[in-house]
Amino acid sequence: MRYADGGGLTPAGRRRRETVRMQAAELFEQKIKVPDVARRLRVSVKSAYQWHQLWRDGGVEALASRGPSGSRCRLSPRCLEKLAGFLEEGPAAHGWVEDQVWTASRVATLIGRKFHVSYSVSGATRLMHRLGFSPQVPARRVTERDEQAVTSWKEVTWAEVKESGRPAGATSASRTRQASPDGRLGAGPGADGAVPRS
């Protein structure tokens, strides 16, 4: 069965599914066999056996809906608010002075430092998207880079190198040697140019 929005049931779907489980619990209390419960409720036998196990171990409460599935955020709403503020301050305010780019790795490190919660890089990426930020790839540029020297090189040296190239339309050609019937290169039928004896 495909669920809406890429996974999980809608709230209405969860309520319907819970209603079916509660009906199953009533049938289990009446000592109706699990395969018969599955047939009556039009569910798989496997699901009916799982529900029966839950019902036997925890009663009707064990069959109640637990809400939406998926991992819950490990940061409280207050911590998420603080994290958004930290991200707004920029990386330099938190020790990354080489550039002003938030990477998922840096955000994961920041979360660990500020909230003592461990996040993976992919988890930090999802959290950033949730907060309306997007991780960026830092520009690989050395801090000692001399922009004036780079500009000068592009304007003078590169222009000279570019002009001294081969004239447009110039091509090169070289002689090729014909391959022999057995696949080796040579001047004729044999590798040494001699005709093989019969």
C-alpha positions as CSV (number, residue, x, y, z in Angstrom):
1,M,0.0,0.0,0.0
2,R,1.3,3.5,-0.8
3,Y,0.9,6.1,1.8
4,A,0.4,9.9,1.2
5,D,3.4,12.2,1.2
6,G,5.9,9.5,0.8
7,G,5.3,7.5,4.0
8,G,3.1,7.2,7.0
9,L,-0.7,7.4,7.2
10,T,-2.7,10.6,7.3
11,P,-4.4,11.3,10.7
12,A,-7.7,10.0,9.2
13,G,-6.0,6.9,8.0
14,R,-4.4,6.3,11.4
15,R,-7.8,6.6,13.1
16,R,-9.3,4.1,10.6
17,R,-6.5,1.7,11.2
18,E,-6.9,2.0,15.0
19,T,-10.6,1.3,14.7
20,V,-9.8,-1.9,12.8
21,R,-7.3,-2.9,15.5
22,M,-9.9,-2.2,18.2
23,Q,-12.4,-4.4,16.4
24,A,-9.7,-7.1,16.3
25,A,-9.3,-6.8,20.1
26,E,-13.0,-7.4,20.6
27,L,-12.9,-10.5,18.4
28,F,-9.8,-11.7,20.3
29,E,-11.7,-11.3,23.6
30,Q,-14.5,-13.5,22.1
31,K,-11.8,-16.2,21.5
32,I,-12.2,-16.1,17.7
33,K,-9.2,-17.6,15.9
34,V,-6.6,-15.2,14.4
35,P,-7.1,-16.3,10.8
36,D,-10.8,-15.8,11.1
37,V,-10.3,-12.3,12.6
38,A,-8.1,-11.5,9.6
39,R,-10.7,-12.7,7.2
40,R,-13.6,-10.9,8.9
41,L,-11.7,-7.6,9.0
42,R,-10.1,-8.0,5.6
43,V,-6.5,-7.7,6.8
44,S,-3.5,-9.9,6.3
45,V,-3.1,-12.9,8.6
46,K,0.4,-11.5,9.5
47,S,-1.1,-8.2,10.7
48,A,-3.8,-10.1,12.7
49,Y,-1.1,-12.3,14.4
50,Q,1.0,-9.2,15.2
51,W,-2.1,-7.5,16.7
52,H,-3.0,-10.6,18.6
53,Q,0.5,-10.7,20.1
54,L,0.3,-7.0,21.1
55,W,-3.2,-7.5,22.6
56,R,-2.0,-10.6,24.6
57,D,1.0,-8.8,26.0
58,G,-0.5,-5.3,26.6
59,G,-4.3,-5.5,26.2
60,V,-6.4,-3.1,24.2
61,E,-4.1,-0.1,25.1
62,A,-1.2,-1.8,23.1
63,L,-3.3,-1.5,20.0
64,A,-4.0,2.2,20.3
65,S,-2.4,4.5,17.7
66,R,1.0,5.9,18.6
67,G,0.7,8.9,16.3
68,P,2.7,9.6,13.2
69,S,5.7,7.4,12.5
70,G,9.2,8.7,11.8
71,S,12.0,9.9,14.0
72,R,11.2,12.8,16.2
73,C,13.4,15.8,16.5
74,R,15.9,15.5,19.4
75,L,15.9,19.3,19.9
76,S,13.0,21.0,21.7
77,P,11.1,23.8,20.0
78,R,13.1,26.3,22.3
79,C,16.4,24.7,21.2
80,L,15.4,24.9,17.5
81,E,14.7,28.6,18.0
82,K,18.1,29.1,19.6
83,L,19.7,27.1,16.8
84,A,18.1,29.3,14.2
85,G,19.5,32.4,16.0
86,F,23.0,30.8,16.0
87,L,22.7,30.1,12.3
88,E,21.6,33.7,11.6
89,E,24.8,35.0,13.5
90,G,26.9,33.3,10.8
91,P,29.8,30.8,11.1
92,A,32.4,33.4,12.1
93,A,30.5,34.0,15.4
94,H,31.1,30.4,16.2
95,G,34.7,29.9,15.3
96,W,34.7,29.3,11.5
97,V,36.4,32.4,10.3
98,E,37.8,31.1,7.0
99,D,34.5,31.7,5.1
100,Q,30.9,32.6,5.8
101,V,29.3,29.3,4.8
102,W,27.2,27.0,6.9
103,T,27.9,23.4,5.9
104,A,25.9,20.5,7.3
105,S,29.1,19.3,9.1
106,R,29.6,22.6,10.8
107,V,25.9,22.7,11.9
108,A,26.2,19.1,13.3
109,T,29.3,20.3,15.2
110,L,27.5,23.4,16.4
111,I,24.5,21.4,17.7
112,G,26.9,19.1,19.6
113,R,28.7,22.1,21.2
114,K,25.6,24.1,22.1
115,F,23.1,21.4,23.0
116,H,25.2,18.3,23.7
117,V,23.2,16.3,21.1
118,S,24.8,14.3,18.4
119,Y,23.6,14.7,14.8
120,S,24.8,13.1,11.7
121,V,25.6,15.3,8.7
122,S,22.5,14.1,6.9
123,G,20.4,14.7,10.0
124,A,21.8,18.2,10.3
125,T,20.9,18.8,6.6
126,R,17.3,17.8,7.3
127,L,17.2,20.0,10.4
128,M,18.5,23.0,8.4
129,H,15.9,22.5,5.7
130,R,13.2,22.3,8.5
131,L,14.5,25.7,9.8
132,G,14.5,27.2,6.3
133,F,18.3,27.1,5.8
134,S,20.2,25.3,3.1
135,P,23.7,23.9,3.6
136,Q,26.3,25.4,1.2
137,V,29.5,24.1,-0.2
138,P,32.4,26.2,0.9
139,A,34.6,27.9,-1.7
140,R,38.0,26.2,-1.7
141,R,40.1,29.3,-1.5
142,V,43.3,29.7,0.5
143,T,43.2,32.6,3.0
144,E,46.7,33.7,1.7
145,R,45.4,34.1,-1.8
146,D,46.6,37.4,-3.4
147,E,43.6,38.6,-5.5
148,Q,45.7,41.4,-7.2
149,A,48.3,38.9,-8.4
150,V,45.6,36.5,-9.7
151,T,43.9,39.3,-11.6
152,S,47.3,40.5,-13.1
153,W,48.1,36.9,-14.1
154,K,44.7,36.5,-15.9
155,E,45.0,39.8,-17.7
156,V,48.7,39.7,-18.8
157,T,50.2,36.2,-18.6
158,W,47.1,34.2,-19.7
159,A,46.5,36.6,-22.5
160,E,50.0,36.0,-23.8
161,V,49.8,32.2,-23.4
162,K,46.5,32.1,-25.2
163,E,47.7,34.1,-28.2
164,S,50.9,32.1,-28.7
165,G,48.9,28.9,-29.4
166,R,48.5,27.2,-32.7
167,P,46.8,29.2,-35.5
168,A,43.2,28.4,-36.0
169,G,42.6,25.6,-38.4
170,A,46.1,24.1,-38.0
171,T,46.1,20.4,-37.9
172,S,48.7,17.7,-37.4
173,A,49.1,14.6,-39.5
174,S,51.3,11.5,-39.1
175,R,51.8,8.4,-41.1
176,T,50.0,5.3,-40.0
177,R,51.0,1.8,-40.5
178,Q,48.6,-0.8,-41.7
179,A,47.9,-3.7,-39.4
180,S,48.6,-7.2,-40.6
181,P,45.8,-9.8,-40.8
182,D,46.9,-11.3,-37.5
183,G,46.4,-7.9,-35.8
184,R,50.1,-7.0,-35.4
185,L,51.4,-3.7,-36.9
186,G,53.8,-4.0,-39.8
187,A,54.5,-2.9,-43.3
188,G,52.9,-5.9,-44.9
189,P,51.4,-9.3,-44.4
190,G,54.1,-10.3,-41.8
191,A,55.2,-8.4,-38.7
192,D,58.7,-7.8,-40.3
193,G,57.3,-6.9,-43.7
194,A,58.2,-10.3,-45.2
195,V,55.6,-12.5,-46.9
196,P,55.1,-15.6,-44.8
197,R,56.2,-18.9,-46.4
198,S,53.6,-21.5,-47.2
